[in-house]
Amino acid sequence: MIFKNKLIDIFSKEGLLEKEKKYFLNRVGEYGTIAKLSRYGIDAYLTHGNKKSFDIVAAGNGKSVKIQVKTTKENAVPTRFFQTYYDLGIETPDYWVLVNSIMDENGQYNEKYYILTHSELMDYHVEQLKRPKEGINNADDLRKREQLLRESRKSKVEAERKASGLDKVFFKEIQKFENQFNKIFNALYGIEKIS
């Protein structure tokens, strides 16, 4: 963004309005992911529209995978995992790329990429959200809980509705998944990419 003949980072104090920042922050994550995949020789394309369960399709070797990207400047990124995938009939992405846009000591933003399979992210959330005393021990229990909450919201007056919360991932807990783009390469080509 140019402001008073000076190039301004959109995330700086002089940058854009909050709504615009969120839009461009999402684009930073999505296009950054496409750029990273391209670096490994993987064709990747952004999907369009608001009612989709994934942001990017990556293709190679006659195969394709669906990728959901979530980007934030915070220490945790909301995924809305069980709020979105409460029913096994809902199409899911194959991979999640969670992007953390971090300001360095010079005031410049840099991104870190964490790549998880859909099942790895589900396992993370199950571990984070399980409540054995409440009978919530696995993904099926969490899906059932979300379905019951959805039904109660439909049947009750506004004041009695129960919110389901928001599933989040804390970056400090998923460090081992940083830059694991080889998972996507392996899914498409079936071989380990040499760095």
N, C-alpha and C positions, 0 to 999 in steps of 0.2 A: 504494500500500500504506500502511496506517496502522499505525504503531508508536509505542506510548506517547503516543497522542493527537496524533501528528505525521505529516503526509503525507510519505512517504519514496519517492524514486525507486527503482524496482526494481533499478536498476543500481548504486546506491550501496553502500558497505560495509555499511550496515545493512539492505540490501535482501534479496532472496530467495536461496534456495539455487541453486547453479550450474545444476541441471537445470531449475528453474523459470525462471531468468533466460533460458536458451536458448529455452524455449517462448515467453515473453513478448517476447523480442527479435524472434523470428520474426513474432509478431503485430504488433509495432510496424511492421515493414517491410511486411507484407501489408496491414494496414488503412491504413497511411499511403499506400501506393500507391493503394488504392481511393479514399481521400480526394482525392489529387492528381488522379486521373482524373475524379472527380466534379466537381472545380473546372473542368474543361474540357468539362463536359457529356457525359461518357462514362459509361454505365452499366457498372458492374463488380461482379462477384460472386466471392466466395471459394469455391473448390472444397473438398470435404472428403475426408478419408482420407489414409493414408500411402503408398499405392501409386499415385501419380499423377505425371505428368510435367510438370504445371503447377499453379500455385496459384490463379490468377485467370482468369476469362473476362471480357473487355471486349466490349461490344456496342453497335452503333449503325448506323443506315442499312441495316438488314437484313443486316449482316455481324457477324462475331465474330472475336476473336483470343485466343490462349492466352498467358498470361504466367507466367513462373517468377520468383519473388522470392527473393533471398538477402540476408540481413542479418547484419551483424557490427559489433562495436565496434573491430575490429583494422584494420590498414592494408592487409590483403588479405582477400578473401572466397573461400572454397573453392566451386567450382562443380561439381566432379566431372564435368566435361563429357564427356571421352572415356571415363571409367569408366561413365557412364550411357548415352551415345549411341554405343556402340561398333558398333552395327548400324544400317544405314540403315532397317531395318524398324521401329525403335522410334519411337513418336510423339514429336515434339519441340515445345517451345513456339515461338510466333512471335517473342516478345520476352522479354528478360531485364531485370528491374529489380534492380540491385545497390544495396543500401542500406548506407550507412556512418553509424552512430550515433556521434556525436562529442561528447565533453564539452567545454563551453566554459569560459571563465575563471571563471564563477560556479558551476561544478559542475553545470550543467544540460545534458542531452543534447539534441542537435539532429540531424536526419537530412539527409543529402545523397543524392539519387537519381540513378543513372546508368542510362540506358536504351539497350540494344543490341538489335539484331535477333539472331536465332539465328546467322545467317551472320557477322555482325560479331564475335560472341563466338567463334565457331569460328575465324575468321581471327586473332583475338588469340591464342588458344591455339596455333594452328599456328605462328605467329611465335615464340611463347615456347618451344615444345617441339621445334621441328624440330632434327634432328641429321643433317645431310647425310652425315657420315662413317659413320653407322650406317644409312643408307638411309631415314631418316625425313625426308621433304621436304614432305608435304602431309597433309590430313585423312585421306585413304584409308590412308596409311602409319600414321598414329596409331591409326586404328580397327583396322587389321590387327594392330598391336603389342598393343593391348588384348585382342583376341580370342585371340592366341597366349598372352598372360599368363594369361587366364582358363582356357584349355585346359591349360596347364602346372600351374595350381593344382589342377585337377580330377584330374590324373593323377599327381601327385607326393605324396610324404609331406609332412607339415606342415613339416618342417625344410628341405625343398628348394623350397618354394613361393616364387615371386617376386611381390612386391607391385608394383602398377602406379603407385603414387604418388598424388598428389592435385592435380588441376588447380586453380589459384588465379588470381584477378585482383587486381592491385595498383592501388589507387585512384589513385595518383599517375600511373599510365600511361593512365588512361581519362578524364582531366578533360574532354576535348572532348565526352563523352557525357552530361555532367551536365544534368539537367532536360530531356532531349529527349523529353518526353511528346508533342510534336507528331508524332513518328513513328507513334505509336499512333492519334492523331486522324486523320492522313493516310491510314492503312491502312483506317480505317472510313469516312471521309467523302470521301477523294480530293481534299481541298483543304487548303491551308495554314491552320492556325489562327492568327488574329491575336491576339497577346498582350494 
